[in-house]
Amino acid sequence: MFILHLALQGCLRAREVEYGVNADTGGHIRYLLDLVAASGRHPAIDRIEIVTRAFRGSGHGDAYAQPIETIDATTRIVRLSSPSNDYLPKEALWREHDGIVDALVAHLAALDRRPDLIHAHYADAGAIAAEIRARLGIPYLFTAHSLGLVKQKAFGTDRAETRGLDRRIAIEDRAIAAADAIIASSRDEAEIQFAGYPAYDPGRIRIVPPGSDLTLFAGDRTDPAVDARIDRFLADPSKPVILAIARPVSKKNLAALVHAYGRSPALRAIANLVIVAGTRDDLRTLEPELAGNMVELLELIDRYDLYGSVALPKSHSPDEVPSIYAHARVRRGVFVNPALNEPFGLTLLEAAASGLPLVATDSGGPNDIIEGCGNGILVDPRSPDAIGQAVLTILSDDALWDRYSAAGAMAARLYDWDGHVERYVELAQAVIAPPAPVPVEPPRLLLVSDIDNTLLGEAEAAQAFNLWHGDQHDMAFGIATGRSLHSALAILSQNLVAPPAVMITSVGSEIYHRAHGGVYTRDDAWSAIIDAGWDREAIGTLLDTLPGLRPQSPLEQRRHKLSYFTDGDSDIAQRVRDALSTAGLTASVIHSHGRYLDILPLAASKGTAVEYVRQYFELRRDQVIVAGDSGNDVEMLRTCAHAIIVGNYSDGLAQRPDLAHSYVARTGYAFGIMEGVAHFRARPVQRLSA
């Protein structure tokens, strides 16, 4: 494949990138360069171009005006001229669209080979890729990196930071609408951030978390020069370090961290605060947003009289970053990301690999990172008190610090660049040449399984299932899970499970069918069925007043699902049912694992969804096999004649009289599924007659 990356923002070059030199030269450039390097190692990709915009002057010299910069034998950066020769921030790039489109068309015409795929980074590149697709038919992937709607929501419409966002949001929607597929780095991005756009189509979005080469960050690789540059600010440099590394842009919310530290006498007594906020010589030469935020930080240091307790170094080079983390690690510190929204969180991975516990915003990619690694605490970034309390909790508990520090090693396994590129190539190939639909006869059997602690949970069992499933040519495979579509697809991909034919997600409140080209289409007919009688707003208002319930994160809330944590009260589900009945509200209440409570439309459950899918495939009841392990599988297990309870079940499933017809496997996880299918296959199952 020949892949052309289109990236127009910031100061882009292959080496000695000037990260933080302006508001647009940040993590997306790091992501792009790392992706290109990893892609070059994959045998399916034989040629790569990064196309960006040429400019000169304004203190940047001629480095960004060179038409061609060679990276290696198969990869190069191409800089196209546009009507303006000046460096332009992202807010002004829209004026260059027509000129860049013309220049890119001319560039493509001059190539000896047309790219198979364009990968557009950020809104302006996405809009230009959409125009190229319309003119030349070249498909494109779109990675947003950050979205205007998120910024608008964070700052409102009356702040200087959000001026011109309406135009940017319209450009983003155009890029989303025409993209063949969209790459998101986290569930938050896929399910919440994109959802506000008119062109939102969840079936075209894939979560492919960025990889990261984290080998540089493992261990205590301190540097005396780095230590000295930080320690000179501090009265007692031996204290634990509260570390933040981020560009001083408003969305990074660094001021909230200073407020958190300044307001907490306990934190000030036991720790120092170190903020590494890009590189600067003179505040007066910075862009207005960067300068304004740096001035705010300095004013807060003065307001709280934090002299001798806060370090704010003026500069650092990229190769010193591992030593900055190590500086905090050897002092048993904590890394904090207080961003209003963090699309992914590369610094969190670096800090995790360094052995630093994390305190991070609950908005964006940190949800996935901390869930996967189990190495920190999520907080509301708008609450300095919550930030400060989370940091204090970790620093005050040596055993907790040790556990979070050790758990960070998981980051290197979960966020590997080679694994990222494998999934990236699979998606790219599906976009370039989707397999032609092959007419097949209706399946003889349909197997529907829960994911967590049923299909997955034991690595050896999952691997065996993958091999076994490939040999079941007469059986369609589906999943029924409490996870969302994107969360389910991501965890299945990580475990190399082939994409199912049908996805019953969010505890049966959503159904998706796999379509041509590998995308999934939502079953809107099912959504209409369960919507009858569902008053989500009234139910949510009522349950807000009921003790013993705590809402799960916004990621777990869906149009047809409200999700809560419970405090261990075994009667909570009945109390919820009674409260709903008294209020005249109808809903299904599902309590599982002793701490999760889901509220669904009365017509929605894994059981009713499986029955709907059975009719969709025109199968008899005895042609459906289901498998589960916990309380939120009960409806599915109860309503299906061929039900498997895997050996590692919970919530007393095997002792329930209404599940007495089920086959209780001797083995657990996916081994139990295969055992159960073998049991039911011993019974004659005939193909549905025409």
C-alpha positions as MATLAB code, in Angstrom:
seq = 'MFILHLALQGCLRAREVEYGVNADTGGHIRYLLDLVAASGRHPAIDRIEIVTRAFRGSGHGDAYAQPIETIDATTRIVRLSSPSNDYLPKEALWREHDGIVDALVAHLAALDRRPDLIHAHYADAGAIAAEIRARLGIPYLFTAHSLGLVKQKAFGTDRAETRGLDRRIAIEDRAIAAADAIIASSRDEAEIQFAGYPAYDPGRIRIVPPGSDLTLFAGDRTDPAVDARIDRFLADPSKPVILAIARPVSKKNLAALVHAYGRSPALRAIANLVIVAGTRDDLRTLEPELAGNMVELLELIDRYDLYGSVALPKSHSPDEVPSIYAHARVRRGVFVNPALNEPFGLTLLEAAASGLPLVATDSGGPNDIIEGCGNGILVDPRSPDAIGQAVLTILSDDALWDRYSAAGAMAARLYDWDGHVERYVELAQAVIAPPAPVPVEPPRLLLVSDIDNTLLGEAEAAQAFNLWHGDQHDMAFGIATGRSLHSALAILSQNLVAPPAVMITSVGSEIYHRAHGGVYTRDDAWSAIIDAGWDREAIGTLLDTLPGLRPQSPLEQRRHKLSYFTDGDSDIAQRVRDALSTAGLTASVIHSHGRYLDILPLAASKGTAVEYVRQYFELRRDQVIVAGDSGNDVEMLRTCAHAIIVGNYSDGLAQRPDLAHSYVARTGYAFGIMEGVAHFRARPVQRLSA';
ca = [
       0.000    0.000    0.000;
       0.954    3.591   -0.664;
      -0.425    5.776    2.135;
      -0.402    9.554    1.985;
      -0.756   11.342    5.312;
      -2.196   14.853    5.086;
      -1.292   17.042    8.084;
      -1.377   20.836    7.805;
      -1.148   22.115   11.377;
       1.907   23.183   13.297;
       5.626   22.948   12.600;
       6.139   19.514   11.091;
       9.538   18.048   10.353;
      11.112   14.636   10.759;
      13.767   15.450   13.341;
      14.240   17.818   16.295;
      10.565   18.736   16.325;
       9.916   22.011   18.139;
       7.190   20.683   20.418;
       5.372   23.454   22.253;
       6.783   26.239   20.073;
       3.166   27.172   19.317;
      -0.319   25.961   20.188;
      -0.485   23.642   17.148;
       2.817   21.817   17.520;
       2.016   19.064   19.959;
       1.022   15.448   20.390;
      -0.555   14.948   16.973;
       2.837   15.448   15.311;
       4.425   12.939   17.674;
       1.608   10.508   16.869;
       2.021   10.989   13.125;
       5.779   10.525   13.089;
       5.600    7.449   15.329;
       2.800    5.966   13.222;
       4.793    6.512   10.044;
       7.892    4.911   11.557;
       5.932    1.856   12.715;
       4.036    1.626    9.406;
       7.321    1.493    7.529;
       8.090   -1.786    9.302;
       4.888   -3.452    8.103;
       5.200   -5.540    4.927;
       1.816   -4.395    3.608;
       2.961   -0.744    3.405;
       5.679   -0.043    0.865;
       5.450    3.721    0.403;
       4.526    6.663    2.641;
       4.284   10.400    2.093;
       3.507   13.057    4.660;
       2.037   16.057    2.866;
       2.013   19.311    4.775;
       2.089   23.040    4.089;
       5.207   25.068    3.273;
       5.903   28.333    5.087;
       8.865   30.457    6.096;
       9.783   33.411    8.265;
       8.222   34.438   11.590;
      11.248   33.092   13.428;
      11.015   29.661   11.799;
      13.667   30.173    9.143;
      13.580   28.123    5.946;
      13.367   24.637    7.468;
       9.634   24.446    6.825;
       9.868   25.754    3.279;
      11.880   22.833    1.866;
       9.680   21.103   -0.744;
      11.015   17.615    0.056;
      12.446   16.178    3.282;
      13.514   12.548    3.004;
      12.981   10.363    6.063;
      14.136    7.031    4.608;
      14.085    5.067    1.366;
      10.293    4.751    1.287;
       9.119    7.741    3.331;
       9.320   11.479    2.782;
       7.711   14.768    3.795;
       6.296   16.859    0.946;
       5.552   20.542    1.585;
       3.064   22.194   -0.745;
       2.878   25.910   -1.385;
      -0.402   27.690   -0.733;
      -1.486   31.319   -1.312;
       0.137   32.471    1.944;
       3.830   31.879    2.654;
       3.438   32.678    6.363;
       3.003   30.281    9.227;
      -0.725   30.092    9.949;
      -2.440   28.793   13.094;
      -5.243   26.290   12.617;
      -7.859   29.018   12.970;
      -6.641   30.625    9.726;
      -6.023   27.548    7.577;
      -9.530   27.541    6.087;
      -8.519   30.444    3.846;
      -5.915   28.196    2.208;
      -8.188   25.229    1.429;
      -8.747   25.905   -2.263;
      -5.064   26.577   -2.903;
      -3.977   23.459   -1.050;
      -6.504   21.313   -2.921;
      -5.170   22.586   -6.255;
      -1.560   22.042   -5.156;
      -2.321   18.528   -3.923;
      -4.138   17.577   -7.136;
      -1.109   18.771   -9.121;
       1.233   16.839   -6.829;
      -0.793   13.637   -7.222;
      -0.864   14.042  -11.004;
       2.932   14.261  -11.076;
       3.485   11.080   -9.066;
       4.409    7.835  -10.781;
       1.784    6.069   -8.654;
      -1.391    7.286   -7.039;
      -1.778    6.713   -3.268;
      -4.094    3.889   -2.290;
      -5.320    5.812    0.715;
      -5.191    9.276    2.271;
      -5.042    9.556    6.044;
      -6.184   13.049    7.057;
      -5.161   14.536   10.399;
      -7.288   17.329   11.920;
     -10.283   19.099   10.431;
      -8.685   21.094    7.615;
      -6.863   18.073    6.257;
     -10.104   16.106    6.497;
     -12.000   18.689    4.444;
      -9.280   18.681    1.783;
      -9.220   14.866    1.711;
     -12.990   14.933    1.191;
     -12.522   17.180   -1.834;
      -9.786   14.930   -3.237;
     -12.044   11.942   -2.742;
     -14.818   13.679   -4.654;
     -12.498   14.641   -7.523;
     -10.217   11.617   -7.773;
     -11.956    8.837   -5.865;
      -9.098    8.207   -3.418;
     -10.593    6.915   -0.140;
      -9.540    8.430    3.163;
      -9.294    7.750    6.849;
      -9.894   10.650    9.220;
      -8.255   11.191   12.611;
      -9.610   14.284   14.343;
      -7.023   14.451   17.194;
      -9.207   17.090   18.873;
     -12.662   18.381   18.072;
     -14.133   21.852   18.111;
     -17.384   20.783   19.766;
     -15.439   19.565   22.773;
     -13.648   22.881   23.120;
     -16.885   24.797   22.673;
     -18.520   22.743   25.397;
     -15.557   23.250   27.731;
     -15.270   27.019   27.336;
     -18.722   28.124   26.173;
     -19.292   30.542   23.317;
     -18.211   33.806   24.927;
     -14.521   33.089   25.465;
     -11.690   34.160   23.192;
     -10.622   30.502   22.981;
     -13.838   29.591   21.115;
     -13.996   32.359   18.524;
     -14.304   30.922   15.033;
     -15.217   27.475   16.326;
     -18.503   27.382   14.432;
     -16.544   27.387   11.184;
     -14.165   24.712   12.451;
     -17.073   22.533   13.619;
     -18.695   22.779   10.187;
     -15.380   21.767    8.567;
     -15.096   18.814   10.969;
     -18.613   17.666   10.131;
     -17.753   17.748    6.430;
     -14.655   15.639    7.095;
     -16.647   13.159    9.205;
     -19.431   12.846    6.645;
     -17.215   11.905    3.688;
     -14.634    9.728    5.470;
     -14.576    6.049    4.553;
     -13.629    5.278    8.155;
     -12.722    7.278   11.239;
      -9.978    6.405   13.700;
     -10.625    7.333   17.320;
      -8.118    6.861   20.092;
     -10.567    6.295   22.928;
     -14.132    5.389   23.794;
     -14.798    8.947   24.898;
     -13.830   10.246   21.479;
     -15.800    7.577   19.605;
     -18.960    7.633   21.693;
     -19.233   11.111   23.185;
     -17.098   13.603   21.282;
     -18.112   12.562   17.758;
     -21.741   11.974   18.789;
     -22.560   15.686   18.717;
     -21.949   16.017   14.967;
     -24.810   15.678   12.459;
     -22.683   13.279   10.369;
     -22.000   10.955   13.320;
     -22.182    7.296   12.321;
     -20.867    4.987   15.068;
     -20.464    2.051   12.694;
     -17.727    3.853   10.695;
     -15.628    4.658   13.764;
     -12.892    2.328   14.994;
     -10.972    2.731   18.222;
      -7.312    2.162   17.426;
      -5.379    3.568   20.409;
      -2.029    5.094   19.465;
       1.009    3.023   20.185;
       3.995    4.322   22.005;
       7.634    3.330   22.241;
       7.812    3.273   26.004;
      11.165    1.523   26.383;
      12.870    4.883   26.946;
      10.726    5.563   29.984;
      11.228    2.375   31.982;
      13.581    2.582   34.945;
      15.095    5.451   36.881;
      17.076    7.174   34.114;
      17.760   10.417   35.913;
      19.952   13.155   34.471;
      21.904   15.454   36.822;
      21.399   18.395   34.456;
      17.627   17.899   34.442;
      17.574   17.452   38.205;
      19.530   20.678   38.685;
      17.224   22.624   36.350;
      14.232   21.596   38.476;
      15.826   21.621   41.935;
      16.992   25.225   41.685;
      13.366   26.337   42.150;
      12.770   24.278   45.285;
      13.586   24.806   48.945;
      13.469   21.054   49.637;
      14.076   19.118   46.400;
      13.868   15.764   48.194;
      10.070   15.918   48.581;
       7.787   13.843   46.342;
       6.979   15.547   43.054;
       3.540   16.313   41.641;
       4.418   16.440   37.947;
       2.556   17.814   34.934;
       3.876   17.990   31.363;
       1.696   19.874   28.885;
       1.632   22.809   26.523;
       0.275   25.912   28.297;
      -2.960   26.026   26.287;
      -6.278   26.634   27.997;
      -7.703   23.160   27.420;
      -4.785   21.608   29.333;
      -6.166   23.336   32.447;
      -2.825   23.662   34.231;
      -4.164   26.475   36.402;
      -6.533   24.010   38.087;
      -3.526   21.987   39.243;
      -1.922   25.072   40.806;
      -5.227   25.866   42.524;
      -5.405   22.275   43.790;
      -1.897   22.480   45.221;
      -2.199   26.010   46.557;
      -5.442   25.307   48.406;
      -4.160   22.160   50.137;
      -1.870   22.748   53.130;
      -1.437   18.966   53.381;
      -0.131   18.689   49.818;
       2.137   21.702   50.204;
       3.614   20.126   53.325;
       4.531   16.796   51.762;
       5.220   17.488   48.054;
       6.587   19.894   45.475;
       4.785   20.844   42.256;
       6.709   20.650   38.952;
       5.066   21.928   35.755;
       6.898   21.430   32.451;
       4.974   23.679   30.071;
       6.776   23.752   26.753;
       9.773   25.896   25.941;
      10.042   29.673   26.195;
      12.679   32.383   26.152;
      10.562   35.472   26.718;
       6.856   35.382   27.583;
       6.336   38.409   25.371;
       7.301   36.422   22.269;
       4.801   33.603   22.859;
       1.488   33.349   21.074;
      -1.275   35.140   23.012;
      -2.936   31.983   24.361;
       0.364   30.497   25.529;
       1.533   33.769   27.062;
      -1.788   34.342   28.801;
      -1.754   30.927   30.419;
       1.867   31.234   31.519;
       1.093   34.604   33.122;
      -1.874   33.024   34.925;
       0.345   30.269   36.326;
       2.891   32.786   37.580;
       0.159   34.913   39.153;
      -1.274   31.889   40.957;
       2.152   30.955   42.287;
       2.359   34.455   43.699;
      -1.235   34.466   45.027;
      -0.719   31.264   47.004;
       2.893   32.206   47.889;
       4.287   28.975   46.456;
       7.859   30.192   46.010;
      10.267   27.414   46.880;
       7.573   24.779   46.302;
       6.846   25.083   42.564;
       9.256   24.522   39.675;
       8.375   25.940   36.246;
      11.435   25.283   34.040;
      11.779   27.467   30.950;
      13.004   24.817   28.539;
      13.645   21.164   27.897;
      14.523   19.053   24.898;
      12.501   16.010   23.767;
      15.290   13.610   24.730;
      15.205   14.929   28.312;
      11.568   13.958   28.892;
      12.348   10.434   30.215;
      14.658   11.995   32.776;
      11.914   14.390   33.898;
       9.622   11.445   34.619;
      12.497    9.650   36.339;
      13.093   12.731   38.508;
       9.536   12.395   39.828;
       9.665    8.599   40.001;
      12.691    8.357   42.289;
      10.983   10.860   44.620;
       7.831    8.675   44.697;
       5.763   11.327   42.995;
       2.513   11.415   41.021;
       1.813   12.467   37.428;
      -1.247   14.669   36.900;
      -3.138   15.417   33.683;
      -5.902   17.933   34.548;
      -6.998   18.669   30.944;
     -10.620   19.674   30.389;
     -10.606   16.952   27.751;
      -7.734   14.687   26.719;
      -8.439   12.881   23.422;
      -5.843   10.250   24.246;
      -3.072   10.981   26.740;
       0.379   10.046   25.483;
       2.053   11.639   28.506;
      -0.023    9.358   30.730;
       1.445    6.309   28.994;
       4.959    7.689   29.344;
       4.409    8.429   33.020;
       2.883    4.979   33.560;
       5.855    3.276   31.918;
       8.116    5.347   34.156;
       6.369    3.924   37.206;
       4.463    7.046   38.208;
       0.913    6.679   39.555;
      -1.626    8.789   37.661;
      -4.282   11.345   38.492;
      -6.104   12.222   35.292;
      -9.133   13.926   33.843;
     -12.211   11.751   33.540;
     -12.931   13.277   30.123;
     -11.363   11.400   27.231;
      -8.710    8.773   26.714;
      -7.526    8.565   30.339;
     -10.645    6.501   31.065;
      -9.324    3.750   28.801;
      -5.731    4.011   30.027;
      -6.517    3.844   33.733;
      -9.133    1.128   33.184;
      -6.615   -0.947   31.243;
      -3.647   -0.394   33.535;
      -5.341    0.065   36.918;
      -2.727    2.611   37.918;
      -4.439    5.762   39.062;
      -7.497    7.853   39.839;
      -9.850    9.688   37.469;
     -11.090   13.123   38.567;
     -13.383   15.906   37.446;
     -10.908   18.401   35.919;
     -13.150   21.324   36.886;
     -12.755   20.525   40.575;
      -9.362   21.552   42.000;
     -10.407   20.029   45.320;
     -11.006   16.641   43.652;
      -7.611   16.848   41.933;
      -5.864   17.708   45.178;
      -7.629   14.983   47.165;
      -6.759   12.313   44.595;
      -3.075   13.289   44.650;
      -3.074   13.339   48.451;
      -4.735    9.893   48.567;
      -1.902    8.364   46.532;
       0.956   10.197   48.231;
      -0.374    9.328   51.692;
      -0.629    5.581   51.105;
       2.663    3.809   50.388;
       0.968    0.511   49.515;
      -1.360    2.221   47.038;
       1.568    4.091   45.481;
       3.474    0.822   45.074;
       0.473   -0.904   43.476;
      -0.206    1.910   41.019;
       3.489    2.242   40.194;
       3.845   -1.468   39.395;
       0.598   -1.542   37.386;
       1.946    1.073   34.986;
       4.072   -1.588   33.302;
       0.861   -2.785   31.631;
       0.957    0.315   29.392;
       3.815   -1.050   27.303;
       1.807   -4.195   26.554;
      -1.513   -2.475   25.821;
      -0.179    0.406   23.726;
       2.361   -1.154   21.408;
       3.030    0.466   18.011;
       3.363   -2.814   16.139;
      -0.003   -3.947   17.494;
      -1.488   -0.587   16.540;
      -0.225   -0.901   12.972;
      -1.644   -4.409   12.621;
      -5.124   -3.056   13.381;
      -4.445    0.039   11.291;
      -3.469   -2.032    8.241;
      -6.528   -4.248    8.645;
      -8.762   -1.163    8.608;
      -6.884    0.443    5.704;
      -7.157   -2.688    3.571;
     -10.884   -2.918    4.243;
     -11.294    0.699    3.134;
      -9.142    0.328    0.015;
     -10.571   -2.940   -1.237;
     -13.498   -4.166    0.820;
     -14.196   -7.834    0.140;
     -17.114   -8.425   -2.181;
     -20.177   -9.791   -0.432;
     -20.405  -13.552   -0.875;
     -23.914  -15.009   -0.978;
     -24.261  -17.479    1.856;
     -27.038  -19.691    3.043;
     -28.669  -18.830    6.345;
     -26.612  -20.161    9.268;
     -27.590  -23.487   10.744;
     -26.774  -22.209   14.224;
     -26.383  -18.846   15.935;
     -24.052  -18.642   18.946;
     -24.416  -15.507   21.078;
     -21.970  -15.006   23.944;
     -21.300  -12.444   26.625;
     -17.756  -11.015   26.485;
     -16.347  -10.268   29.943;
     -15.719  -13.369   32.070;
     -17.463  -15.518   29.449;
     -15.751  -15.290   26.068;
     -12.764  -13.437   27.528;
     -11.005  -13.641   30.855;
      -8.498  -16.439   30.299;
      -5.898  -15.969   27.551;
      -5.469  -19.654   26.723;
      -9.228  -20.157   26.405;
      -9.618  -17.117   24.134;
      -6.842  -18.362   21.840;
      -8.453  -21.792   21.636;
     -11.827  -20.198   20.847;
     -10.329  -18.185   17.983;
      -9.057  -21.386   16.319;
     -12.239  -23.329   17.063;
     -14.566  -20.607   15.825;
     -12.860  -20.525   12.423;
     -13.885  -24.148   11.887;
     -17.595  -23.636   12.672;
     -18.650  -22.937    9.094;
     -22.368  -23.474    9.681;
     -22.567  -21.225   12.729;
     -22.964  -17.446   12.884;
     -21.359  -15.771   15.883;
     -22.686  -12.809   17.827;
     -21.962  -11.163   21.131;
     -24.309   -9.772   23.778;
     -22.550   -7.499   26.224;
     -22.944   -4.644   28.632;
     -20.147   -2.891   26.760;
     -20.775   -0.290   24.088;
     -20.135   -1.097   20.413;
     -16.701    0.534   20.346;
     -15.595   -0.876   23.665;
     -16.642   -4.363   22.532;
     -14.901   -4.074   19.162;
     -11.728   -2.823   20.834;
     -11.502   -5.645   23.373;
     -12.319   -8.278   20.746;
      -9.630   -6.888   18.453;
      -7.063   -6.927   21.262;
      -7.826  -10.609   21.761;
      -7.774  -11.383   18.019;
     -11.435  -12.433   17.960;
     -12.883  -12.123   14.451;
     -15.556   -9.386   14.144;
     -18.941  -10.963   14.952;
     -21.857  -10.981   12.518;
     -24.056   -9.240   15.060;
     -23.283   -7.080   18.084;
     -25.873   -6.803   20.867;
     -24.418   -4.073   23.051;
     -25.204   -1.947   26.114;
     -27.083   -4.804   27.832;
     -29.362   -5.369   24.838;
     -30.333   -1.748   24.253;
     -28.451   -1.509   20.924;
     -28.030   -3.952   18.023;
     -25.514   -3.635   15.166;
     -25.091   -5.817   12.077;
     -21.785   -6.287   10.256;
     -22.099   -4.903    6.741;
     -20.058   -4.874    3.533;
     -16.570   -3.430    4.036;
     -16.437   -4.345    7.705;
     -18.535   -1.441    9.021;
     -21.445   -1.974   11.383;
     -24.934   -0.592   10.864;
     -27.217    0.171   13.778;
     -30.577   -1.594   13.767;
     -32.873    1.408   14.021;
     -35.949   -0.805   13.924;
     -34.860   -2.322   17.236;
     -34.230    1.135   18.684;
     -37.778    2.172   17.735;
     -39.260   -0.935   19.367;
     -37.611   -0.387   22.744;
     -38.190    3.380   22.725;
     -41.913    2.927   23.351;
     -42.730    3.964   26.922;
     -39.125    4.896   27.760;
     -38.797    8.199   29.693;
     -35.064    8.419   30.298;
     -35.088   11.930   31.749;
     -37.808   11.210   34.324;
     -36.157    7.960   35.412;
     -32.785    9.645   35.813;
     -34.303   12.466   37.875;
     -36.053    9.977   40.148;
     -32.999    7.800   40.733;
     -30.850   10.835   41.538;
     -32.831   11.026   44.801;
     -32.484    7.354   45.720;
     -29.717    6.542   48.247;
     -27.278    3.751   47.499;
     -26.794    4.616   43.817;
     -23.863    6.397   42.212;
     -23.891    7.131   38.451;
     -21.231    5.401   36.410;
     -19.123    7.569   34.095;
     -20.730    9.426   31.167;
     -19.226    6.784   28.885;
     -21.553    4.148   30.351;
     -24.714    6.206   29.873;
     -26.565    5.613   26.612;
     -29.762    6.774   24.969;
     -31.503    3.619   26.158;
     -29.421    2.801   29.252;
     -28.736    4.399   32.616;
     -25.908    2.773   34.607;
     -25.062    3.051   38.306;
     -22.730    1.655   40.929;
     -24.383    0.253   44.046;
     -23.054    0.112   47.593;
     -23.459   -3.637   48.033;
     -27.098   -3.537   49.188;
     -28.641   -6.813   47.968;
     -32.122   -5.246   48.000;
     -31.211   -2.234   45.869;
     -32.682   -3.628   42.650;
     -36.063   -4.226   44.294;
     -36.032   -0.773   45.899;
     -35.394    0.734   42.472;
     -38.250   -1.281   40.971;
     -40.573   -0.156   43.762;
     -39.594    3.498   43.311;
     -40.192    3.303   39.558;
     -43.546    1.603   40.062;
     -44.678    4.212   42.595;
     -43.767    6.957   40.131;
     -45.609    5.235   37.293;
     -42.432    4.683   35.280;
     -41.663    1.487   33.400;
     -38.167    0.092   32.988;
     -36.106   -3.060   33.276;
     -33.731   -3.192   36.270;
     -30.656   -5.449   36.051;
     -28.252   -5.915   38.976;
     -25.000   -7.822   38.375;
     -21.747   -8.683   40.137;
     -23.157   -7.126   43.311;
     -22.246   -3.579   42.292;
     -23.526   -2.742   38.807;
     -27.096   -1.604   38.163;
     -28.442   -0.977   34.650;
     -31.805    0.613   33.887;
     -33.176   -0.171   30.416;
     -36.429    0.233   28.523;
     -38.870   -2.475   29.550;
     -38.603   -4.125   26.132;
     -34.788   -4.129   26.151;
     -32.600   -6.885   27.511;
     -30.070   -9.339   26.203;
     -32.899  -11.867   26.071;
     -35.319   -9.804   23.979;
     -32.471   -8.657   21.745;
     -31.391  -12.253   21.085;
     -35.001  -13.144   20.237;
     -35.141  -10.204   17.807;
     -31.892  -11.362   16.172;
     -33.212  -14.935   15.961;
     -36.155  -13.688   13.948;
     -33.836  -11.455   11.888;
     -31.879  -14.574   10.829;
     -35.143  -16.557   10.426;
     -33.996  -19.291   12.791;
     -35.973  -21.602   15.013;
     -35.531  -21.322   18.770;
     -33.535  -24.551   18.921;
     -31.031  -23.115   16.431;
     -29.821  -20.492   18.928;
     -27.208  -21.107   21.632;
     -26.365  -18.449   24.225;
     -23.591  -18.280   26.825;
     -23.136  -16.106   29.906;
     -21.684  -15.891   33.381;
     -23.489  -13.262   35.484;
     -26.693  -11.537   36.484;
     -26.919   -9.328   33.423;
     -27.059  -12.494   31.291;
     -30.098  -13.927   33.105;
     -32.751  -12.737   30.640;
     -30.776  -14.130   27.721;
     -30.147  -17.473   29.432;
     -33.723  -17.779   30.694;
     -35.417  -17.184   27.335;
     -33.182  -19.489   25.246;
     -33.672  -23.240   25.293;
     -29.983  -23.860   24.597;
     -28.213  -21.849   27.306;
     -24.649  -22.287   28.548;
     -23.520  -21.162   31.992;
     -19.708  -21.146   31.924;
     -17.921  -22.791   34.824;
     -16.652  -19.527   36.318;
     -20.183  -18.134   36.742;
     -21.194  -15.638   39.436;
     -24.423  -14.287   40.982;
     -25.587  -17.855   41.736;
     -26.677  -18.569   38.168;
     -26.435  -22.362   38.398;
     -28.709  -22.431   41.454;
     -31.542  -20.399   39.907;
     -34.689  -22.497   39.250;
     -35.511  -20.454   36.145;
     -32.152  -21.463   34.643;
     -32.455  -25.185   35.411;
     -32.627  -25.950   31.678;
     -29.136  -24.500   31.159;
     -26.004  -26.537   30.570;
     -23.524  -25.720   33.352;
     -20.058  -26.205   31.922;
     -17.337  -27.883   33.907;
     -14.776  -25.523   32.385;
     -14.676  -21.741   32.526;
     -14.559  -18.857   30.111;
     -14.342  -19.700   26.381;
     -13.539  -23.341   27.177;
     -16.976  -23.506   28.771;
     -18.587  -22.062   25.623;
     -16.966  -24.689   23.406;
     -17.924  -27.430   25.858;
     -21.532  -26.245   25.861;
     -21.760  -25.965   22.079;
     -20.469  -29.549   21.787;
     -23.183  -30.629   24.223;
     -25.981  -28.997   22.250;
     -24.590  -30.038   18.865;
     -25.150  -33.619   19.973;
     -28.844  -32.887   19.634;
     -30.254  -32.879   16.092;
     -30.720  -29.391   14.648;
     -32.257  -29.106   11.209;
     -31.969  -26.282    8.717;
     -35.021  -24.037    8.533;
     -37.110  -25.074    5.545;
     -37.805  -22.523    2.816;
];
